[in-house]
Amino acid sequence: MNRVAVVTDSVASLPQEVIDKYNIHIIPVRLTIEGKVYRDTDEDLPTEVVHEFQKLPQIDTTPWPPEFYFREYEKLSQKADNIVHVVCFSQVYLNNFLSQGRSKDGTRSYASFKC
């Protein structure tokens, strides 16, 4: 196996044909309202939740914790030797950095580069 998995977040707004053509793994942005967490890619977001988000002056988009990224990378590592995560948010970069080197088998390492 000598495959590279490409990961980005939903903010990249890539067209579906690009996602499919290059088999890009999309991580949803985390949206929080009144303590409840939603994914921005959920097509079944309740209408009332969408209306609540629209009323807010600022939406809480706190990144997922490092463990979330670690689990995503572990899943991808079953299909690929290398993972490239393209991201342009400093907090997401920090969480990716914190998730590095935590592989259970000790054979994987993850590198992140801030853009």
C-alpha angles and dihedrals in degrees: 000000000000104000132139119216115209118210131184136154128258091256087077086073093207117184113255091241090059092047091050097042094052097029092235116183111225121207112202122234112251114239121190128194123171091345095305117118123220133177116235089223093061105116089191096062105148112254091236090056091052089051090050091052090050091055095051118097088216130014119223106238098168107170122251114269118264091258090063091057091044091056091048091050092047090054091048092047088066088067103029140042094214135031126205114193113194110200137149105195118099095215092051088049090053092050091048089050091051091052093056122113097013097116113143094221093046093228099101128073127181128212127195127193122198115228 
